[in-house]
Amino acid sequence: MLMKIISLMKKYRQKKISVIIPAYNEENRIYNSLKKIRDYLSRKNYSFEIIVVDDGSRDNTAQVAGRIRDKRLRIIKYRKNQGKGYAVRTGMLAAKNNLALFCDADLSTPIEELGKFMKSIKDYDIIVGSRVVEGHKIVRKQPRFRVLLGGIFSKITRIVLPVNVQDTQCGFKLFKNCKPIFKKQTLDGWAFDVEILFIARQKGTKILEIPVIWNDASGSKLNPFRDSLKMLLEIARIKINSFLGRY
């Protein structure tokens, strides 16, 4: 009886987290990424679920992900590609736990970085991974033109929208009780991060930016020129939505 009570107490104290992975045509790396995430979370003794959102992939992303035989893995799949923002929102709203991390399928930021996020989340509502704040480490850099375009986008964003985050686009963010924010999200494309952070600031949410390790992975789905233009148009949409009181 005593052992059972102790076991229940340990289970109650376990940190509970949902990990959301938006995935589009990721059959070549989704299995290894899922295995790394599952093994890490298991070693840390977290109570967890992993949600893969297959964003209308044309390959076998969902089938390959399903090779990870684990009841803690859920796969959400729909036919039409809707955009990364749509996929992340779908996963976040489906999450069962109050803590929810979204990370890119390529694990450009290693899942091990979650450890320092979990230490800080008790005092904040959102922890944002950053490739620019002091203490970050770039193992493999992005192509120079992408760094340039990213810097321009970041500067424009900071001028137009007061999100007070230097690196809005890093695909590694931890949220606490985030569903009210994601329910207000309107953007389905690449600039959804900015919208989420803007909505959070409007609500007085406490946000902390933490330096992370970054290793640029090949095979990015982002078209630097076409999608950069789309993102700028989406920034304008956020400004208009704010003016119209939609947040």
N, C-alpha and C positions, 0 to 999 in steps of 0.2 A: 504493500500500500504506500509506504513512504517513498519507494523508488518511483512509483507511478506519479506521485505528487511532484517529486523533483523533476521528473521528465516533463510534466505539464508546465512547470514553472520555467524550465529552459526554453520550451517551445514558445511560451508567452513572451519571453524576453528576446526571442530571435528577431533580427531586423528583417522586415518584409519588403520586397522590392519587385517591381515589374520592369523588365527590359524590353523595349520596343525597337524593332529593327525594320525600317522601311527597306524593301528590296525590289529592284527592277533588273531583271536579266542577270542574276547573281549566281547562277548554277555552278560556276567554277570555283567560288570561294565561300558560299554560304555554309556548307557543311563544316569546314574547318573553323570558321568564325563561331558558329553555334557551339561546337565542341569546346573551344577555348572559353567561351562565356559560361557555359554550363559547368565546366570543370572548376573555373575560378570561383563562381558563386557557391559551389558545393564545398570547396576548401574553406571558404570563409564562413560556412555554416549559416548562410542566409536562407530564409524561407523565400522562395522566388518562383516567378513564372517568366517565361520568355515568349514574346509574341512577335512572330514574323508576319509582316504585312506585305504580301506579294502584290505589288502595284501593277497588275495587268501584264506580268512578264510574258514574253514570247518564247522563252526557253523553259527549262524544267526546274526553275527555282523552287517551287513548292514541293515537287516530288523529291528533290535532293534534300531539302530541309527536313522532310518527313522521314528520312533515314535515321535521324536522331530519335531513337525510341525512348521517349521520356514523357511522362504524363504532365510534366510541368511546361512542356512546349506546346504552344498553340499556333496554328497557321491560319491567317485570314487571307483569303484570295478572292479577287474579283477580276473580271475579264478585261475591262478597259483601263488603260494607263491614265491615272488621274493626276499624278504629280506627287512629289515628295511630301509637300505640305498636307495633302489629303491623306496620304498613307500614315504619316505621323499622328495626325489628329484621330484617325480611325483606331490606331493602336492605343493611344492615350485614353480615349473614351472607353475602350474595351478593358483597360487594365483593372485588376481587382485590388491592387495594393495602393496605399496612399503615397508611397515613394515610387516614382517612375523615371527611368533613364531611357533616353533615346540615343542610340549610337548607330553610326553608319555600318553597313554590312562589311565593308572592307577593313574595319577596325584600324583605321589610320591612327586613331587614338587607342592605345591598348586598353583592354578591359580592366587591367590592373590599376589604372588611374582612378577607378571608381572608389578605391579605398580612402583617398584623401577627401573625396567628395562626401562620402558618408560621414566622415568626421565633422564636416562643416555644416551639413544640412540641418542639424538641430537648431542652429541659430539663424538660418535663412530659409527662404521658400524656393529659390531657384539657384542652382550652382551651374555656372557657364564655363565650359572649357575654353581656354584661350591660347592662341598661338602667337600672341604678341606681348602679353604682360610679362613683367620681369619674372624669370625663373622657368620660362618655357624652354623646350628643347626640340629642335627640328632635326630629325634623323635624316630625312630625305626631303629636299625642298620641292615645292610645286614649280612648274615651268615659269620662267620669268614673266611672261605676258599675263599669266593668271594671277601672279602676285601683284602685278601692276594694276590690273583691272579690279582685283579685290580691294586694294588700297583706295582706289578712286571711289568704289562703291561705299566703302566704310566711311570715308570723309563726307560724301554726300548724305549718307544716312544720318550721321551725327549732326549735320547742319539742319536737316529737314525735320528729324524726329529725335526727341530727347530720351533716348533709351539708356544713355550713359553706360554703354558696353562697347569695349574696343573691338572685340572680335565676335560679331553676331553670328557668323556662319559656320563656326566649328561644329561638327556633327557629334557632339558629346555634351549632353545637358541633363542635369538631374532636377526633377521637379517634386514638390511636396504639395499634395492636395490640389492638383492642377486642373481638374476637370472644368471648373467654372471659367477658367481662362480659355481652354481649348474649345469650349462650346461657343465662344465669341469669335473664334478664328474664322476668317472669310477667304483667305488666300490658300490656294492649292499648290502654288509653285515654289520656287527656290527662296523667295523672300519671306516665307511664312515665319522664319525665326525672328525676323525683325518685328513682324506684327505681334507675335506672342509676347516678346519682350516689351513692346510698346503697351500692349494691353495690361501686362503685369505692372508696369510703372504707373499706369493710370489708376490702378487699384491700390497702389502703395505697397506692392509686394517687395520683399527684401531680396535683392539679387547680389550674388557674389561671383566675381570672375576669378578663376583659378588657372594658373599656368599648367599646361599639359605637354606630354610628349606627343610629337606628331611625325608620322612617317607617311609621306604622300604615296598613295597606291595608284597604280596604273588602272586605266579602264573607267575613268570618271564619265558619268552620263551628262555632265554639264558642258554645254557648248558656250565657250567663253564670251563670244560676241553676241550671238542671238539671245542667250539667256541673261546676259548682263543688261541688255536693253529691256527685256521683260521685267527684270528685277527692279529697274529704275521706274518703270511704269507702275509696278506694284507698290513701290514706296509712295508714289503719288496717290494711289488708291487708299493706302493707309491714312494719309493726311486728309483725304476727302472724307473717309469714313469717320475719322475723329471729329472733323468739322461738323458732320451731320449727326453726331452723337450716337453713332452705332456701337460704340464700345462702352 
